[in-house]
Amino acid sequence: MKVAVVVFPGTNCEVDTKHAYETLGQEVELVWHKEERLPQEVDLVVLPGGFSYGDYLRSAAIAKFSPIMKEVQSHAKKGGYVLGICNGFQMLLEMGLLPGAMKRNANVHFVSKYHHLKVENSTNQFLRHLTSGQIINIPIAHGEGNYFIDETGLTSLRANNQILLTYCDAQGNPQNPNGSVANIAGICNEAKNVFGLMPHPERAIEALLGSKDGRAMLEGFVA
Amino acid sequence: MKVIVNVQLKNGVLDPQGKAVHHALGSLGFNGVNDVRIGKQILLDVAGTDAKTVKEEVTKMCEELLANTVIEDYTIELA
């Protein structure tokens, strides 16, 4: 499988993401945001975490105008896989590839810690190695992860099984670190080829790092 | 022409920053504050001089970049 990891000024998780997919035996190319073409026959485009353009104006508000994003849009429209992690999730929302918007965390603090997550729907490529209802533990690190969507939008996310992950405690009871609507930590589009989540699976791929729960997620895209 | 754009979270969308500041004001003894909402002001200096054209142009800027209309409202003031 060929993976492209897009790098913006201010991105800081591209090397971890590359390392994670290389550990899984995949070919990974870092692609600078000024490029106008994705690598040939790319299977998965990852928009990694960080602070693109210093979070100026709003998180991810400016990244969507980078030249490479037209290609990312068309890759997604053609049904290609796109994964947005943290700042990458914010980009997918700003680009309109995923519904909703991100607000400042409810407690106005930057939250950086391991957090338990509940797998809500595993009937998709990303979470296919996990099971619905499973509790996993993965780091979160964000100041704007307070996901917002209106009632109508939430109803349709639920109806189409687009809610991927919700925040919870070790027992699976809802526990919300940022004020996110319905404790949402990650969603996908209706076609189930575009995925966004605030937690960082690439930081949880080896027991040495404290958790390898992220590995099964990233492996979902590997044939 | 100078243009003032105000961007604000929509009514009904909880404003975490406003809430925190409201709380802090209360701690300082300012108890008469009913609510605090925080937004941002963007000052533009544009070349155009025709008010109507400028307003249309700035509206496009707001829709495409300056505001996230999923959660934010904006106002445009020509000065």
Interface residues (C-beta under 8 A of the other chain):
Chain A: L57 R58 A61 I62 F65 L93 E94 G100 A101 K103 R104 N105 A106 N107 V108 N146 F148 G179
Chain B: L9 V13 L14 P16 Q17 K19 A20 L65 L66 N68 V70 I71
